[in-house]
């Protein structure tokens, strides 16, 4: 019985430390790359900007184990909140559509993971996107 009390105390302390009690959630600096899973958000320090990764609606990127004539495209949906909120599509296959301006901030898609393989379909919750916010 003596061993249970210290273990329980350590478990409670570990659980409290693991919880993110900040009301705004994770935050990054302007121009700092960040990676999000579907449904995750990040706020940009010292700004009113929040970016949320919503989903990938299409992924026609050439699988790593295939030979393709074209590179394809992944379509990433994000929600951007600053002075107003809007949803945008960002594309991996078109550099001109890989970023968007919103309320004086540029949100740029830099990477979509995992990279596709022909024998392994990607589940929607497995996607991770790396973005950067600049002025």
VMD Tcl script that builds the backbone (N, CA, C; Angstrom):
set m [mol new atoms 405]
animate dup $m
set s [atomselect $m all]
$s set {name element resname resid chain x y z} {
  {N N UNK 1 A 0.816 -1.204 0.000}
  {CA C UNK 1 A 0.000 0.000 0.000}
  {C C UNK 1 A 0.852 1.257 0.000}
  {N N UNK 2 A 2.005 1.187 0.578}
  {CA C UNK 2 A 2.872 2.355 0.665}
  {C C UNK 2 A 3.288 2.818 -0.724}
  {N N UNK 3 A 3.478 1.901 -1.652}
  {CA C UNK 3 A 3.909 2.258 -2.997}
  {C C UNK 3 A 2.803 2.896 -3.813}
  {N N UNK 4 A 1.551 2.648 -3.504}
  {CA C UNK 4 A 0.442 3.181 -4.291}
  {C C UNK 4 A 0.311 4.689 -4.153}
  {N N UNK 5 A 0.501 5.234 -2.957}
  {CA C UNK 5 A 0.330 6.676 -2.756}
  {C C UNK 5 A 1.321 7.485 -3.591}
  {N N UNK 6 A 2.640 7.197 -3.577}
  {CA C UNK 6 A 3.555 7.970 -4.418}
  {C C UNK 6 A 3.244 7.804 -5.899}
  {N N UNK 7 A 2.868 6.601 -6.319}
  {CA C UNK 7 A 2.527 6.366 -7.723}
  {C C UNK 7 A 1.325 7.206 -8.135}
  {N N UNK 8 A 0.302 7.241 -7.277}
  {CA C UNK 8 A -0.893 8.028 -7.589}
  {C C UNK 8 A -0.569 9.510 -7.649}
  {N N UNK 9 A 0.253 9.983 -6.739}
  {CA C UNK 9 A 0.640 11.401 -6.742}
  {C C UNK 9 A 1.401 11.731 -8.016}
  {N N UNK 10 A 2.342 10.870 -8.394}
  {CA C UNK 10 A 3.098 11.097 -9.636}
  {C C UNK 10 A 2.184 11.059 -10.848}
  {N N UNK 11 A 1.216 10.179 -10.858}
  {CA C UNK 11 A 0.275 10.095 -11.973}
  {C C UNK 11 A -0.552 11.370 -12.098}
  {N N UNK 12 A -1.006 11.878 -10.980}
  {CA C UNK 12 A -1.798 13.106 -10.991}
  {C C UNK 12 A -0.955 14.285 -11.452}
  {N N UNK 13 A 0.264 14.400 -10.946}
  {CA C UNK 13 A 1.160 15.491 -11.357}
  {C C UNK 13 A 1.447 15.388 -12.849}
  {N N UNK 14 A 1.714 14.183 -13.350}
  {CA C UNK 14 A 1.984 13.999 -14.780}
  {C C UNK 14 A 0.786 14.398 -15.623}
  {N N UNK 15 A -0.412 14.051 -15.173}
  {CA C UNK 15 A -1.620 14.414 -15.913}
  {C C UNK 15 A -1.816 15.924 -15.933}
  {N N UNK 16 A -1.558 16.581 -14.824}
  {CA C UNK 16 A -1.706 18.031 -14.770}
  {C C UNK 16 A -0.690 18.732 -15.649}
  {N N UNK 17 A 0.534 18.248 -15.668}
  {CA C UNK 17 A 1.576 18.847 -16.498}
  {C C UNK 17 A 1.249 18.651 -17.971}
  {N N UNK 18 A 0.676 17.507 -18.330}
  {CA C UNK 18 A 0.365 17.208 -19.720}
  {C C UNK 18 A -0.781 18.057 -20.251}
  {N N UNK 19 A -1.658 18.534 -19.399}
  {CA C UNK 19 A -2.802 19.335 -19.837}
  {C C UNK 19 A -2.336 20.724 -20.242}
  {N N UNK 20 A -2.872 21.196 -21.358}
  {CA C UNK 20 A -2.597 22.551 -21.794}
  {C C UNK 20 A -3.739 23.419 -21.308}
  {N N UNK 21 A -3.522 24.155 -20.236}
  {CA C UNK 21 A -4.585 24.955 -19.630}
  {C C UNK 21 A -4.685 26.357 -20.200}
  {N N UNK 22 A -3.894 26.669 -21.243}
  {CA C UNK 22 A -3.980 27.993 -21.823}
  {C C UNK 22 A -5.284 28.108 -22.603}
  {N N UNK 23 A -5.998 29.218 -22.450}
  {CA C UNK 23 A -7.288 29.345 -23.117}
  {C C UNK 23 A -7.171 29.415 -24.630}
  {N N UNK 24 A -6.033 29.836 -25.161}
  {CA C UNK 24 A -5.895 29.988 -26.597}
  {C C UNK 24 A -5.238 28.786 -27.261}
  {N N UNK 25 A -4.760 27.819 -26.503}
  {CA C UNK 25 A -4.108 26.652 -27.077}
  {C C UNK 25 A -2.678 26.964 -27.453}
  {N N UNK 26 A -2.088 26.109 -28.298}
  {CA C UNK 26 A -0.693 26.304 -28.678}
  {C C UNK 26 A -0.506 27.614 -29.443}
  {N N UNK 27 A 0.693 28.168 -29.332}
  {CA C UNK 27 A 0.981 29.395 -30.074}
  {C C UNK 27 A 2.383 29.309 -30.662}
  {N N UNK 28 A 2.581 30.071 -31.733}
  {CA C UNK 28 A 3.867 30.149 -32.424}
  {C C UNK 28 A 4.193 31.608 -32.688}
  {N N UNK 29 A 5.423 31.850 -33.058}
  {CA C UNK 29 A 5.829 33.206 -33.457}
  {C C UNK 29 A 5.540 33.410 -34.941}
  {N N UNK 30 A 5.383 34.646 -35.327}
  {CA C UNK 30 A 5.243 35.005 -36.732}
  {C C UNK 30 A 6.476 34.498 -37.477}
  {N N UNK 31 A 6.314 33.940 -38.642}
  {CA C UNK 31 A 7.373 33.385 -39.503}
  {C C UNK 31 A 7.931 32.056 -39.002}
  {N N UNK 32 A 7.312 31.468 -37.976}
  {CA C UNK 32 A 7.731 30.164 -37.464}
  {C C UNK 32 A 6.847 29.076 -38.073}
  {N N UNK 33 A 7.473 28.057 -38.657}
  {CA C UNK 33 A 6.711 26.939 -39.224}
  {C C UNK 33 A 6.007 26.171 -38.110}
  {N N UNK 34 A 4.796 25.670 -38.412}
  {CA C UNK 34 A 4.056 24.869 -37.449}
  {C C UNK 34 A 3.311 23.770 -38.184}
  {N N UNK 35 A 3.098 22.651 -37.493}
  {CA C UNK 35 A 2.441 21.480 -38.075}
  {C C UNK 35 A 1.163 21.194 -37.294}
  {N N UNK 36 A 0.086 20.954 -38.054}
  {CA C UNK 36 A -1.222 20.703 -37.448}
  {C C UNK 36 A -1.836 19.414 -37.979}
  {N N UNK 37 A -2.589 18.746 -37.131}
  {CA C UNK 37 A -3.430 17.616 -37.514}
  {C C UNK 37 A -4.820 18.165 -37.803}
  {N N UNK 38 A -5.680 17.394 -38.483}
  {CA C UNK 38 A -7.040 17.880 -38.746}
  {C C UNK 38 A -7.752 18.286 -37.455}
  {N N UNK 39 A -8.357 19.470 -37.482}
  {CA C UNK 39 A -9.078 19.986 -36.326}
  {C C UNK 39 A -8.225 20.780 -35.355}
  {N N UNK 40 A -6.912 20.741 -35.504}
  {CA C UNK 40 A -6.038 21.487 -34.592}
  {C C UNK 40 A -5.885 22.933 -35.039}
  {N N UNK 41 A -5.664 23.801 -34.038}
  {CA C UNK 41 A -5.483 25.229 -34.272}
  {C C UNK 41 A -4.214 25.709 -33.599}
  {N N UNK 42 A -3.719 26.825 -34.092}
  {CA C UNK 42 A -2.582 27.479 -33.464}
  {C C UNK 42 A -2.831 28.982 -33.535}
  {N N UNK 43 A -2.437 29.690 -32.502}
  {CA C UNK 43 A -2.517 31.153 -32.535}
  {C C UNK 43 A -1.105 31.696 -32.706}
  {N N UNK 44 A -1.025 32.840 -33.339}
  {CA C UNK 44 A 0.267 33.477 -33.571}
  {C C UNK 44 A 0.454 34.548 -32.503}
  {N N UNK 45 A 1.545 34.394 -31.741}
  {CA C UNK 45 A 1.815 35.291 -30.612}
  {C C UNK 45 A 1.835 36.753 -31.041}
  {N N UNK 46 A 1.346 37.585 -30.148}
  {CA C UNK 46 A 1.336 39.049 -30.327}
  {C C UNK 46 A 0.530 39.494 -31.537}
  {N N UNK 47 A -0.400 38.640 -31.997}
  {CA C UNK 47 A -1.311 39.012 -33.081}
  {C C UNK 47 A -2.697 38.483 -32.716}
  {N N UNK 48 A -3.668 38.813 -33.549}
  {CA C UNK 48 A -5.023 38.281 -33.372}
  {C C UNK 48 A -5.260 37.062 -34.259}
  {N N UNK 49 A -4.201 36.546 -34.878}
  {CA C UNK 49 A -4.316 35.497 -35.880}
  {C C UNK 49 A -4.388 34.100 -35.275}
  {N N UNK 50 A -5.366 33.310 -35.751}
  {CA C UNK 50 A -5.497 31.893 -35.421}
  {C C UNK 50 A -5.691 31.136 -36.724}
  {N N UNK 51 A -4.987 30.011 -36.871}
  {CA C UNK 51 A -5.096 29.171 -38.064}
  {C C UNK 51 A -5.532 27.778 -37.629}
  {N N UNK 52 A -6.540 27.232 -38.304}
  {CA C UNK 52 A -7.061 25.904 -38.022}
  {C C UNK 52 A -6.983 25.063 -39.288}
  {N N UNK 53 A -6.415 23.854 -39.175}
  {CA C UNK 53 A -6.396 22.901 -40.283}
  {C C UNK 53 A -7.699 22.123 -40.238}
  {N N UNK 54 A -8.503 22.239 -41.288}
  {CA C UNK 54 A -9.806 21.595 -41.332}
  {C C UNK 54 A -9.742 20.184 -41.917}
  {N N UNK 55 A -9.198 20.065 -43.138}
  {CA C UNK 55 A -9.185 18.759 -43.795}
  {C C UNK 55 A -8.399 18.835 -45.110}
  {N N UNK 56 A -8.148 17.663 -45.662}
  {CA C UNK 56 A -7.641 17.529 -47.029}
  {C C UNK 56 A -8.797 16.969 -47.838}
  {N N UNK 57 A -9.230 17.704 -48.872}
  {CA C UNK 57 A -10.402 17.274 -49.635}
  {C C UNK 57 A -10.033 16.486 -50.883}
  {N N UNK 58 A -8.788 16.529 -51.277}
  {CA C UNK 58 A -8.354 15.773 -52.447}
  {C C UNK 58 A -6.846 15.624 -52.406}
  {N N UNK 59 A -6.370 14.459 -52.815}
  {CA C UNK 59 A -4.931 14.222 -52.817}
  {C C UNK 59 A -4.584 13.393 -54.039}
  {N N UNK 60 A -4.140 14.071 -55.087}
  {CA C UNK 60 A -3.758 13.389 -56.324}
  {C C UNK 60 A -2.243 13.427 -56.527}
  {N N UNK 61 A -1.483 13.639 -55.434}
  {CA C UNK 61 A -0.039 13.646 -55.552}
  {C C UNK 61 A 0.450 12.291 -56.060}
  {N N UNK 62 A 1.497 12.318 -56.851}
  {CA C UNK 62 A 2.055 11.086 -57.397}
  {C C UNK 62 A 2.614 10.236 -56.261}
  {N N UNK 63 A 2.143 8.989 -56.121}
  {CA C UNK 63 A 2.688 8.139 -55.055}
  {C C UNK 63 A 4.202 7.971 -55.176}
  {N N UNK 64 A 4.863 7.835 -54.049}
  {CA C UNK 64 A 6.320 7.721 -54.019}
  {C C UNK 64 A 6.822 6.482 -54.746}
  {N N UNK 65 A 5.986 5.455 -54.840}
  {CA C UNK 65 A 6.398 4.213 -55.488}
  {C C UNK 65 A 5.848 4.080 -56.912}
  {N N UNK 66 A 5.536 5.211 -57.545}
  {CA C UNK 66 A 4.985 5.197 -58.901}
  {C C UNK 66 A 5.753 6.182 -59.783}
  {N N UNK 67 A 5.575 6.029 -61.070}
  {CA C UNK 67 A 6.129 6.983 -62.033}
  {C C UNK 67 A 4.944 7.707 -62.648}
  {N N UNK 68 A 4.935 9.029 -62.512}
  {CA C UNK 68 A 3.795 9.826 -62.972}
  {C C UNK 68 A 4.260 10.888 -63.960}
  {N N UNK 69 A 3.378 11.247 -64.852}
  {CA C UNK 69 A 3.661 12.315 -65.806}
  {C C UNK 69 A 3.528 13.673 -65.129}
  {N N UNK 70 A 2.579 13.779 -64.207}
  {CA C UNK 70 A 2.359 15.014 -63.463}
  {C C UNK 70 A 2.530 14.757 -61.968}
  {N N UNK 71 A 2.876 15.816 -61.233}
  {CA C UNK 71 A 3.099 15.699 -59.798}
  {C C UNK 71 A 1.830 15.584 -58.975}
  {N N UNK 72 A 0.713 16.084 -59.476}
  {CA C UNK 72 A -0.540 16.035 -58.736}
  {C C UNK 72 A -0.679 17.174 -57.750}
  {N N UNK 73 A -1.692 17.071 -56.902}
  {CA C UNK 73 A -2.045 18.173 -56.018}
  {C C UNK 73 A -2.762 17.639 -54.778}
  {N N UNK 74 A -2.462 18.202 -53.634}
  {CA C UNK 74 A -3.241 17.974 -52.418}
  {C C UNK 74 A -3.957 19.279 -52.099}
  {N N UNK 75 A -5.242 19.197 -51.813}
  {CA C UNK 75 A -6.051 20.383 -51.526}
  {C C UNK 75 A -6.315 20.428 -50.027}
  {N N UNK 76 A -5.769 21.440 -49.380}
  {CA C UNK 76 A -5.833 21.594 -47.926}
  {C C UNK 76 A -6.791 22.725 -47.585}
  {N N UNK 77 A -7.719 22.463 -46.666}
  {CA C UNK 77 A -8.670 23.482 -46.225}
  {C C UNK 77 A -8.256 23.987 -44.849}
  {N N UNK 78 A -8.154 25.316 -44.737}
  {CA C UNK 78 A -7.809 25.945 -43.460}
  {C C UNK 78 A -8.830 27.028 -43.160}
  {N N UNK 79 A -8.975 27.306 -41.882}
  {CA C UNK 79 A -9.790 28.445 -41.420}
  {C C UNK 79 A -8.821 29.425 -40.800}
  {N N UNK 80 A -8.942 30.690 -41.191}
  {CA C UNK 80 A -8.077 31.738 -40.684}
  {C C UNK 80 A -8.943 32.774 -39.985}
  {N N UNK 81 A -8.613 33.048 -38.731}
  {CA C UNK 81 A -9.325 34.052 -37.942}
  {C C UNK 81 A -8.340 35.160 -37.581}
  {N N UNK 82 A -8.727 36.381 -37.847}
  {CA C UNK 82 A -7.972 37.560 -37.387}
  {C C UNK 82 A -9.054 38.582 -37.044}
  {N N UNK 83 A -9.129 39.670 -37.770}
  {CA C UNK 83 A -10.218 40.614 -37.532}
  {C C UNK 83 A -11.540 40.057 -38.051}
  {N N UNK 84 A -11.457 39.087 -38.964}
  {CA C UNK 84 A -12.611 38.356 -39.480}
  {C C UNK 84 A -12.160 36.915 -39.713}
  {N N UNK 85 A -13.109 36.050 -40.037}
  {CA C UNK 85 A -12.782 34.642 -40.272}
  {C C UNK 85 A -13.176 34.243 -41.686}
  {N N UNK 86 A -12.386 33.341 -42.272}
  {CA C UNK 86 A -12.691 32.818 -43.600}
  {C C UNK 86 A -12.019 31.462 -43.760}
  {N N UNK 87 A -12.583 30.659 -44.656}
  {CA C UNK 87 A -11.989 29.372 -44.998}
  {C C UNK 87 A -11.331 29.490 -46.362}
  {N N UNK 88 A -10.184 28.804 -46.509}
  {CA C UNK 88 A -9.421 28.853 -47.748}
  {C C UNK 88 A -8.971 27.463 -48.152}
  {N N UNK 89 A -8.732 27.307 -49.474}
  {CA C UNK 89 A -8.096 26.114 -50.019}
  {C C UNK 89 A -6.664 26.465 -50.363}
  {N N UNK 90 A -5.725 25.636 -49.911}
  {CA C UNK 90 A -4.321 25.788 -50.262}
  {C C UNK 90 A -3.913 24.549 -51.049}
  {N N UNK 91 A -3.044 24.719 -52.037}
  {CA C UNK 91 A -2.683 23.637 -52.951}
  {C C UNK 91 A -1.190 23.366 -52.953}
  {N N UNK 92 A -0.839 22.084 -53.034}
  {CA C UNK 92 A 0.577 21.725 -53.143}
  {C C UNK 92 A 1.044 21.745 -54.586}
  {N N UNK 93 A 0.150 21.554 -55.533}
  {CA C UNK 93 A 0.516 21.427 -56.940}
  {C C UNK 93 A 0.601 22.729 -57.694}
  {N N UNK 94 A 0.325 23.849 -57.054}
  {CA C UNK 94 A 0.330 25.152 -57.726}
  {C C UNK 94 A 0.879 26.186 -56.747}
  {N N UNK 95 A 2.117 26.604 -56.955}
  {CA C UNK 95 A 2.782 27.530 -56.037}
  {C C UNK 95 A 1.975 28.816 -55.839}
  {N N UNK 96 A 1.281 29.254 -56.864}
  {CA C UNK 96 A 0.482 30.483 -56.760}
  {C C UNK 96 A -0.717 30.299 -55.825}
  {N N UNK 97 A -1.152 29.054 -55.626}
  {CA C UNK 97 A -2.303 28.792 -54.757}
  {C C UNK 97 A -1.899 28.097 -53.459}
  {N N UNK 98 A -0.600 28.139 -53.133}
  {CA C UNK 98 A -0.108 27.539 -51.890}
  {C C UNK 98 A -0.177 28.513 -50.718}
  {N N UNK 99 A -0.528 29.765 -50.997}
  {CA C UNK 99 A -0.639 30.743 -49.911}
  {C C UNK 99 A -1.831 31.652 -50.149}
  {N N UNK 100 A -2.222 32.329 -49.068}
  {CA C UNK 100 A -3.368 33.227 -49.117}
  {C C UNK 100 A -3.089 34.412 -48.200}
  {N N UNK 101 A -3.621 35.566 -48.555}
  {CA C UNK 101 A -3.537 36.762 -47.699}
  {C C UNK 101 A -4.861 36.905 -46.956}
  {N N UNK 102 A -4.751 37.187 -45.659}
  {CA C UNK 102 A -5.947 37.394 -44.835}
  {C C UNK 102 A -5.609 38.423 -43.760}
  {N N UNK 103 A -6.305 39.544 -43.766}
  {CA C UNK 103 A -6.160 40.601 -42.753}
  {C C UNK 103 A -4.701 41.011 -42.561}
  {N N UNK 104 A -3.962 41.110 -43.661}
  {CA C UNK 104 A -2.570 41.547 -43.594}
  {C C UNK 104 A -1.572 40.445 -43.287}
  {N N UNK 105 A -2.023 39.202 -43.182}
  {CA C UNK 105 A -1.151 38.058 -42.917}
  {C C UNK 105 A -1.142 37.135 -44.128}
  {N N UNK 106 A 0.014 36.576 -44.423}
  {CA C UNK 106 A 0.123 35.564 -45.469}
  {C C UNK 106 A 0.261 34.201 -44.797}
  {N N UNK 107 A -0.630 33.274 -45.156}
  {CA C UNK 107 A -0.584 31.902 -44.665}
  {C C UNK 107 A -0.106 31.048 -45.834}
  {N N UNK 108 A 1.004 30.323 -45.633}
  {CA C UNK 108 A 1.606 29.537 -46.702}
  {C C UNK 108 A 1.696 28.073 -46.302}
  {N N UNK 109 A 1.228 27.213 -47.190}
  {CA C UNK 109 A 1.344 25.766 -47.030}
  {C C UNK 109 A 2.731 25.355 -47.497}
  {N N UNK 110 A 3.504 24.691 -46.621}
  {CA C UNK 110 A 4.856 24.279 -47.004}
  {C C UNK 110 A 4.992 22.770 -47.171}
  {N N UNK 111 A 4.113 21.984 -46.534}
  {CA C UNK 111 A 4.247 20.531 -46.632}
  {C C UNK 111 A 2.953 19.836 -46.224}
  {N N UNK 112 A 2.680 18.703 -46.870}
  {CA C UNK 112 A 1.570 17.825 -46.504}
  {C C UNK 112 A 2.159 16.430 -46.301}
  {N N UNK 113 A 1.880 15.853 -45.150}
  {CA C UNK 113 A 2.350 14.501 -44.833}
  {C C UNK 113 A 1.158 13.665 -44.409}
  {N N UNK 114 A 1.155 12.372 -44.549}
  {CA C UNK 114 A 2.222 11.569 -45.132}
  {C C UNK 114 A 2.196 11.661 -46.645}
  {N N UNK 115 A 3.317 11.290 -47.249}
  {CA C UNK 115 A 3.373 11.264 -48.704}
  {C C UNK 115 A 2.710 9.975 -49.169}
  {N N UNK 116 A 1.929 10.022 -50.237}
  {CA C UNK 116 A 1.180 8.830 -50.646}
  {C C UNK 116 A 2.058 7.714 -51.235}
  {N N UNK 117 A 1.617 6.482 -50.988}
  {CA C UNK 117 A 2.149 5.273 -51.625}
  {C C UNK 117 A 0.962 4.578 -52.265}
  {N N UNK 118 A 1.157 3.966 -53.413}
  {CA C UNK 118 A 0.031 3.365 -54.134}
  {C C UNK 118 A -0.632 2.242 -53.348}
  {N N UNK 119 A 0.110 1.558 -52.503}
  {CA C UNK 119 A -0.444 0.428 -51.763}
  {C C UNK 119 A -1.029 0.797 -50.401}
  {N N UNK 120 A -0.914 2.069 -50.013}
  {CA C UNK 120 A -1.378 2.487 -48.679}
  {C C UNK 120 A -2.268 3.725 -48.774}
  {N N UNK 121 A -3.557 3.577 -48.679}
  {CA C UNK 121 A -4.416 4.772 -48.680}
  {C C UNK 121 A -4.215 5.583 -47.395}
  {N N UNK 122 A -4.333 6.876 -47.510}
  {CA C UNK 122 A -4.169 7.764 -46.358}
  {C C UNK 122 A -5.544 8.029 -45.753}
  {N N UNK 123 A -5.672 7.785 -44.472}
  {CA C UNK 123 A -6.916 8.069 -43.759}
  {C C UNK 123 A -6.988 9.575 -43.479}
  {N N UNK 124 A -8.174 10.173 -43.502}
  {CA C UNK 124 A -8.286 11.626 -43.298}
  {C C UNK 124 A -7.607 12.128 -42.026}
  {N N UNK 125 A -7.686 11.400 -40.939}
  {CA C UNK 125 A -7.088 11.836 -39.680}
  {C C UNK 125 A -5.582 11.694 -39.625}
  {N N UNK 126 A -4.990 11.020 -40.620}
  {CA C UNK 126 A -3.541 10.822 -40.643}
  {C C UNK 126 A -2.776 12.002 -41.229}
  {N N UNK 127 A -3.483 12.897 -41.918}
  {CA C UNK 127 A -2.799 14.032 -42.547}
  {C C UNK 127 A -2.223 14.988 -41.516}
  {N N UNK 128 A -1.084 15.561 -41.856}
  {CA C UNK 128 A -0.451 16.637 -41.096}
  {C C UNK 128 A 0.000 17.673 -42.108}
  {N N UNK 129 A -0.287 18.935 -41.817}
  {CA C UNK 129 A 0.153 20.010 -42.704}
  {C C UNK 129 A 1.105 20.931 -41.957}
  {N N UNK 130 A 2.087 21.399 -42.686}
  {CA C UNK 130 A 3.026 22.371 -42.126}
  {C C UNK 130 A 2.765 23.689 -42.843}
  {N N UNK 131 A 2.587 24.729 -42.050}
  {CA C UNK 131 A 2.251 26.055 -42.540}
  {C C UNK 131 A 3.178 27.086 -41.909}
  {N N UNK 132 A 3.161 28.276 -42.456}
  {CA C UNK 132 A 3.868 29.396 -41.863}
  {C C UNK 132 A 3.027 30.660 -42.062}
  {N N UNK 133 A 2.984 31.522 -41.079}
  {CA C UNK 133 A 2.249 32.784 -41.149}
  {C C UNK 133 A 3.265 33.929 -41.123}
  {N N UNK 134 A 3.137 34.835 -42.086}
  {CA C UNK 134 A 4.027 36.008 -42.160}
  {C C UNK 134 A 3.190 37.249 -42.397}
  {N N UNK 135 A 3.828 38.382 -42.333}
  {CA C UNK 135 A 3.134 39.649 -42.679}
  {C C UNK 135 A 3.564 40.092 -44.041}
}
mol reanalyze $m
mol bondsrecalc $m
mol representation Tube
mol addrep $m
